[in-house]
Protein backbone atom coordinates (compact mmCIF):
# COMPACT_ATOMS: atom_id res chain seq x y z
CA UNK A 1 0.00 0.00 0.00
CA UNK A 2 1.58 3.18 -1.14
CA UNK A 3 1.10 6.82 -0.39
CA UNK A 4 -1.37 7.16 -3.26
CA UNK A 5 -3.67 4.58 -1.65
CA UNK A 6 -3.63 6.50 1.63
CA UNK A 7 -4.39 9.71 -0.21
CA UNK A 8 -7.30 8.07 -2.06
CA UNK A 9 -8.73 6.74 1.22
CA UNK A 10 -8.29 10.15 2.81
CA UNK A 11 -10.07 11.77 -0.16
CA UNK A 12 -12.96 9.30 0.22
CA UNK A 13 -13.28 10.12 3.92
CA UNK A 14 -13.25 13.85 3.21
CA UNK A 15 -15.89 13.38 0.48
CA UNK A 16 -18.18 11.41 2.81
CA UNK A 17 -17.81 14.05 5.54
CA UNK A 18 -18.61 16.73 2.97
CA UNK A 19 -21.73 14.83 1.90
CA UNK A 20 -22.89 14.51 5.52
CA UNK A 21 -22.38 18.24 6.13
CA UNK A 22 -24.31 19.08 2.96
CA UNK A 23 -27.15 16.78 4.05
CA UNK A 24 -27.32 18.39 7.50
CA UNK A 25 -27.29 21.87 5.97
CA UNK A 26 -30.12 20.99 3.59
CA UNK A 27 -32.19 19.61 6.49
CA UNK A 28 -31.55 22.79 8.50
CA UNK A 29 -32.61 24.91 5.54
CA UNK A 30 -35.81 22.87 5.18
CA UNK A 31 -36.64 23.27 8.88
CA UNK A 32 -35.90 26.99 8.69
CA UNK A 33 -38.09 27.36 5.60
CA UNK A 34 -40.98 25.52 7.29
CA UNK A 35 -40.62 27.69 10.40
CA UNK A 36 -40.70 30.85 8.28
CA UNK A 37 -43.73 29.57 6.37
CA UNK A 38 -45.67 28.87 9.57
CA UNK A 39 -44.60 32.22 11.01
CA UNK A 40 -45.92 34.04 7.94
CA UNK A 41 -49.17 32.03 8.04
CA UNK A 42 -49.62 32.93 11.71
CA UNK A 43 -49.01 36.60 10.86
CA UNK A 44 -51.68 36.30 8.15
CA UNK A 45 -54.20 34.92 10.67
CA UNK A 46 -53.42 37.72 13.13
CA UNK A 47 -53.92 40.30 10.37
CA UNK A 48 -57.15 38.62 9.32
CA UNK A 49 -58.33 38.74 12.91
CA UNK A 50 -57.67 42.48 13.09
CA UNK A 51 -59.35 43.07 9.75
CA UNK A 52 -62.50 41.12 10.70
CA UNK A 53 -62.72 42.93 14.01
CA UNK A 54 -62.33 46.35 12.44
CA UNK A 55 -64.36 45.74 9.28
CA UNK A 56 -67.37 43.82 10.50
CA UNK A 57 -67.34 44.85 14.15
CA UNK A 58 -67.09 48.57 13.55
CA UNK A 59 -69.34 48.29 10.48
CA UNK A 60 -72.04 46.87 12.75
CA UNK A 61 -71.77 50.04 14.84
CA UNK A 62 -72.65 52.24 11.84
CA UNK A 63 -76.17 53.06 13.15
CA UNK A 64 -74.48 54.93 16.00
CA UNK A 65 -72.84 57.24 13.44
CA UNK A 66 -76.00 57.73 11.37
CA UNK A 67 -78.26 58.30 14.36
CA UNK A 68 -80.46 55.26 13.71
CA UNK A 69 -81.44 52.60 16.23
CA UNK A 70 -79.32 49.47 16.63
CA UNK A 71 -81.11 46.45 15.17
CA UNK A 72 -80.80 42.77 15.89
CA UNK A 73 -78.71 42.36 12.74
CA UNK A 74 -76.13 44.80 14.06
CA UNK A 75 -75.77 42.91 17.32
CA UNK A 76 -75.49 39.59 15.48
CA UNK A 77 -72.78 41.06 13.20
CA UNK A 78 -70.83 42.33 16.20
CA UNK A 79 -71.07 38.95 17.92
CA UNK A 80 -69.99 37.08 14.79
CA UNK A 81 -67.09 39.49 14.29
CA UNK A 82 -65.84 38.94 17.83
CA UNK A 83 -66.11 35.16 17.50
CA UNK A 84 -64.42 35.11 14.08
CA UNK A 85 -61.63 37.43 15.25
CA UNK A 86 -61.03 35.24 18.30
CA UNK A 87 -60.90 32.10 16.13
CA UNK A 88 -58.41 33.62 13.68
CA UNK A 89 -56.23 34.90 16.52
CA UNK A 90 -56.33 31.47 18.16
CA UNK A 91 -55.30 29.80 14.89
CA UNK A 92 -52.35 32.17 14.52
CA UNK A 93 -51.32 31.62 18.12
CA UNK A 94 -51.61 27.84 17.72
CA UNK A 95 -49.31 27.88 14.68
CA UNK A 96 -46.67 29.79 16.62
CA UNK A 97 -46.94 27.53 19.68
CA UNK A 98 -46.51 24.38 17.58
CA UNK A 99 -43.31 25.74 16.05
CA UNK A 100 -41.92 26.87 19.41
CA UNK A 101 -42.48 23.40 20.90
CA UNK A 102 -40.52 21.80 18.04
CA UNK A 103 -37.48 24.06 18.50
C-alpha positions in Angstrom: 0.0 0.0 0.0 1.6 3.2 -1.1 1.1 6.8 -0.4 -1.4 7.2 -3.3 -3.7 4.6 -1.6 -3.6 6.5 1.6 -4.4 9.7 -0.2 -7.3 8.1 -2.1 -8.7 6.7 1.2 -8.3 10.2 2.8 -10.1 11.8 -0.2 -13.0 9.3 0.2 -13.3 10.1 3.9 -13.3 13.9 3.2 -15.9 13.4 0.5 -18.2 11.4 2.8 -17.8 14.1 5.5 -18.6 16.7 3.0 -21.7 14.8 1.9 -22.9 14.5 5.5 -22.4 18.2 6.1 -24.3 19.1 3.0 -27.1 16.8 4.0 -27.3 18.4 7.5 -27.3 21.9 6.0 -30.1 21.0 3.6 -32.2 19.6 6.5 -31.6 22.8 8.5 -32.6 24.9 5.5 -35.8 22.9 5.2 -36.6 23.3 8.9 -35.9 27.0 8.7 -38.1 27.4 5.6 -41.0 25.5 7.3 -40.6 27.7 10.4 -40.7 30.9 8.3 -43.7 29.6 6.4 -45.7 28.9 9.6 -44.6 32.2 11.0 -45.9 34.0 7.9 -49.2 32.0 8.0 -49.6 32.9 11.7 -49.0 36.6 10.9 -51.7 36.3 8.2 -54.2 34.9 10.7 -53.4 37.7 13.1 -53.9 40.3 10.4 -57.2 38.6 9.3 -58.3 38.7 12.9 -57.7 42.5 13.1 -59.3 43.1 9.7 -62.5 41.1 10.7 -62.7 42.9 14.0 -62.3 46.4 12.4 -64.4 45.7 9.3 -67.4 43.8 10.5 -67.3 44.8 14.2 -67.1 48.6 13.5 -69.3 48.3 10.5 -72.0 46.9 12.7 -71.8 50.0 14.8 -72.6 52.2 11.8 -76.2 53.1 13.2 -74.5 54.9 16.0 -72.8 57.2 13.4 -76.0 57.7 11.4 -78.3 58.3 14.4 -80.5 55.3 13.7 -81.4 52.6 16.2 -79.3 49.5 16.6 -81.1 46.5 15.2 -80.8 42.8 15.9 -78.7 42.4 12.7 -76.1 44.8 14.1 -75.8 42.9 17.3 -75.5 39.6 15.5 -72.8 41.1 13.2 -70.8 42.3 16.2 -71.1 39.0 17.9 -70.0 37.1 14.8 -67.1 39.5 14.3 -65.8 38.9 17.8 -66.1 35.2 17.5 -64.4 35.1 14.1 -61.6 37.4 15.3 -61.0 35.2 18.3 -60.9 32.1 16.1 -58.4 33.6 13.7 -56.2 34.9 16.5 -56.3 31.5 18.2 -55.3 29.8 14.9 -52.3 32.2 14.5 -51.3 31.6 18.1 -51.6 27.8 17.7 -49.3 27.9 14.7 -46.7 29.8 16.6 -46.9 27.5 19.7 -46.5 24.4 17.6 -43.3 25.7 16.1 -41.9 26.9 19.4 -42.5 23.4 20.9 -40.5 21.8 18.0 -37.5 24.1 18.5 
